[in-house]
Amino acid sequence: MSWQADIGLEIHVQLRTRTKMFCGCPNAFGAEPNTHVCPTCLGYPGTLPVANADAIRLTVRSGMLLDSTIGLRSKFDRKNYFYPDVSKNYQITQYDEPLCIGGHLDIVVDGQTRRIGITRIHLEEDVAKNIHFGSDSGVDFNRAGTPLMEIVTEPDLHTPEEALAFLQALKQVLQYGEVSDCNLEQGNIRCDINCSVRQVGAERLGTKTELKNMNTFRGVFRALQHEIPRQIRELERGRSIVQETRRWDEASGRTEAMRGKEDAHDYRYFPEPDLPPVQLTEEEVARWRAELPELPVARRARLVQAHGLPEYDAGVLVADKEVADFFEAALQAGAPAKAASNWIMTELLARVSETGASIHSLRITPAALASLLQLVEKKVINGPTAKEVLALVLAEGGEPEAIVKQRGLAQVSDTGALEAFAAQAISANPKSVADYQAGKPAAFEFLVGQVMRLSRGKANPQLVRELLKKQLG
Amino acid sequence: MAALTELTVSEAVRVLSEGGTTSTSLLEALLQRIDQHDGAIHAYVSIDREDAMRQAEAADARRKRGESAPLLGVPIAVKDLFNVKGQPCTCGSRMLEGYIAPFDATVITRLREAGAVIVGRLNMDEFAMGSSTENSAWGPSRNPWNTDCVPGGSSGGNAAAVAADIAFASLGTDTGGSVRQPASFCGCVGLKPTYGRISRYGVVAYASSLDQVGPVTKDVRDTALLMNVMSGLDLRDSTSLNVPTPDFTTALGRDLRGLRLGLPSEYFGAGLDPEVERAVRAATDVCRSLGAEIVSVSLPQTKFAIPTYYVIATAEASANLARFDGIRYGARVKADSPLELYEQTRARGFGSEVKRRIILGTYVLSSGYYDAYYLRAQKVRRWIRAGFDDAFRSCDALLTPTAPTPAFRFGEKSADPLQMYLSDIFTATVNLAGGCALSVPCGFSATGMPIGMQVIGPALAEETLLRVGHAYEQATDWHLRRPQLKASV
């Protein structure tokens, strides 16, 4: 018997806004508990929400990037449930009139492109964080009320690989759209899974379970790797799948039942009376559309066309918006395109993957990289010296040109000095000279190496070859 | 000259500006009269005398510097659900015992900017749910005209204080009649402005789509003065209206020629006390004699107002009151789990009427019942609004009784919630329809209890209401009568 899984994702994305969703508190991560709070986000009596226009714009922008339908009218609703992390014991969200409806995102898995449907995108407020210490618990409301966008997909994904590819593609689009930093460590992007299995060819979807508590994309992948076979096993043993919410346990690598259908909340949604419906204008939506940033596919094509980069290189650079931004900033500062691409793809990305940090947190700036590559291009330094300088900049920061000067690393192109080194090498190695004259090219390379050594690596290798050839006649 | 405490706000402003008295003297006289009479009335739940005196001194200093402001130096009392920074705000509930407001409501800020001295917080039915103040956790207020009778509610403390001259004017809220009905029961003027005219920011919510701040005053001019100060767009309240605030006092002092006033037949039917009907019909004749044309209109939706109101208001309240859980502020009963903490805190903190309405509201929003109750009530609400729109095509305003009876006795209706709910039958429709309405004194019952007439207008027609109310007031003296109080100290 052959089985197929049907997977839908509910992805929560924290938006990159200056302030919270319904009050003026800063939308910032990492502050001391309960310092970014005010009566409104603490749910004090008498306070009222005021919708953050920028959060609405970013949600609509996300919808545009995912080809959603943007309605001009939308509204907020109250979702009622008691929990200490919800300051009002209702969450302001969007129930039946979300900002964006429909849409899709293409993913590539094993060289095959698949189009994954988006059901809807809505805007809501994030909840606080419960913190447990021993016998006590505390609530940190800094996160309460920060703008949260929820993207719901159709159950179009069939494998853990596809789910992972979708999340990576989505992250790329959202970063490109400057909608969210998508920083996983800070919880900028969180995901719940709806998963069911059915026999291949069966028309109806199987009974689904909802999986929660995956903190990383890897967690999503692993949870599905566990859950899909679990459901298949159940069905093959003649049992049925229970509709329930299951919790992913990262440590044990298993999902376990959390609550059943009968324990599901009745959220008693109703329209938020404190907020009039959102009414966008045609002009506003048109303006936002005109402001849409370039997406990876378009950027890749542009890099190939404008700078003559190979397709492969352009693909590597645009995979991460920050890397592509770094590349283009270096070009702006005067770096030659192909060299910049090579150096970023090899030296810098190696460092990035070693440290796990972002390319912008490296100690080399795009301008410094440009300056370094210009030094190579103008033959002030040679390749090996450039790597040495790069290592210095990465370790201590600083300006390549100044470092070259300060440390006397400029390559020696002074013909007089090099002629002397060449003569010295020739007189010290008569056997090599004889070998060379007997037609052994390796002997010539040995002599070049000797001159380089005498110059302590700073000689212009091109010039050395010319001078040696001249002296050897 | 009359005693200082008998002054209206406009009179007090005049006397103060003429140098006839000071804000501190005014406040002292007021506090002294509160000491004499509030024991019997119980209009106030808390007064910070030192804070009030500091404000009065500051007002006197401003005046000395030559400054002027519309309410400079006049003490104003507020219902106990306005956030006044640094002061308690209990909403008549044990749930908020010990709670100190961390900020000023927008209306409080506006009153302060206009020079008012915020003095004392007034008793109310718990979380504005009730029509008699019998639901206050701090005990009921008493009607100054007969202390065996209720003052109405939920802004009962407001009306009792103004009627007893222990407040010059007061700020209340009206969700289904909570300003107008007590004003009617105590012989005061009460206005429910158009929804969105006055900011709700800082006003503890009962039913967000119906709540509106409104003044309770001694006469119509004072209502106009307070409206001038309180109205206008507030960016902190997304439901506040972006419309210019007129000078409401320009509506005063005109006759009623050219105005068409409608009498909705549904408001004069079964259940209406005959004395109330006589008084309102007589008031109608006065309006006719002042030049108004009186026409008959029909509002067939009237009988659906109360059920519709109690579905929508309780639904919104069930969510609005969810925040009172003992976690962040207010009363807390310690327990071993969050769920138990909620249950214990809310079981002890809320009174029975509040619990009844939370349960009702939770029920009408529940899965499987939402369509039959909440959604249908929203449809009926739109139909009620359409009915008012129709009526206002043939008249400028409506004249009706404010309440079906004069003030009733304590305990008379508290045993039967449905009877109590019917007290709002003539008022709640206006909140549902989104218009505005004014209650003015229009007579007394045989037993000496005040009767109120309601003037209802479409949205933003406050000036018409004030014009009718003021012209009527000028032609009658009901608003000048004062209850005989027995000093309790």
Interface residues (C-beta under 8 A of the other chain):
Chain A: P39 L42 G43 Y44 P45 G46 T47 L48 P49 V50 A51 R78 N80 F82 Y83 P84 S87 K88 N89 Y90 V139 D266 R268 Y269 F270 P273 D274 L275 P276
Chain B: L81 F82 N83 C89 C91 L96 Y99 A101 P102 F103 A105 R200 Y201 G202 V203 V204 A205 A207 S208 S209 L235 R236 D237 S238 T239 A315 E316 S318 A319 A322 R323 F324 D325 I327 R328 Y329 P338 L339 Y342 T362 L365 S366 S367 Y370 Y374
